[in-house]
């Protein structure tokens, strides 16, 4: 893969990762609630979900999912339901305020599992990858090597962007001392999860 093509994809991947979405909301919410260290588990979960879709695209199943109205619809509505459920849970969170770093006793594996589902139940990710990857692959060169480069770049960029989100969110949480403010923030994040679910509901294959 030529350097110019890779740099063009790198810029595209950065924009894709920075753009607000359910993964972004999940990262910021966890960063403020649990601190950046514990939120590393949720970042890992997001990348596992993203990695699964990258592999599916690489073996050709991604194109099948993107072109199958039934498969897309099933994944979409599971995702809609899951995001709305997360939003409702955030809205109902009335626990005592926790400064980032003094994390509630939530297992890291639970944060990881939740994040995996956040990415896996978003079919727009696989549609995006199916539409994007061919634009940067030279058919005259080995495709698996190019897919590997694009996949690693995508995961690396998304990891760094999500890490930036959770670090900034955890720093912001350190200045908050009011339980009422935290409750309001939980409602904001809950509404954002529900909003992401509503946007996903409008998505078409």
Secondary structure, 3 states (H helix, E strand, C coil): CCHHHHHHHHHHHHHHHHCCCHHHHHHHHHHHHHHHHHHHHHHHHHHHHHHHHHHHHHHCHHHHHHHCHHHHHHHHHHHHHHHHHHHHHHHHCCCCCCCCCCCCCCCHHHHHHHHHHHHHCCHHHHHHHHHHHHHHCCCCCCHHHHHHHHHHHHHHHHHHHHHHHHHHHHHHHCCCCCHHHHHHHHHHHHHHHHHHHHHHHCCCC
